[in-house]
Amino acid sequence: MRAFTPLLGTVSNAGNQGTAWHQSSIKCILTNVTYSGTLCQHREEVVSHMSIERVEVPEDKQIIFENARPAQQYKNL
């Protein structure tokens, strides 16, 4: 028998909940460094103090702390 993990919207009684996880949602969670406990700083910078325009900083110049906090653990509800 397969274990059933309810969607977050189902648990919180949201009006727009579905019945299954979408592949894009799962991919987003699994590839997001925040969920793995990694802290990434200096990802963007302001072009000028007179502007609100931001540019991405190359990955080799970003400040990355591995295991900065425990990785997210999801419990079966």
Summary of the structure (lengths in Angstrom):
residues: 77
radius of gyration: 17.9
end to end distance: 16.6
largest distance: 60.1
contacts: 119
relative contact order: 0.20
helix: 21%
strand: 16%
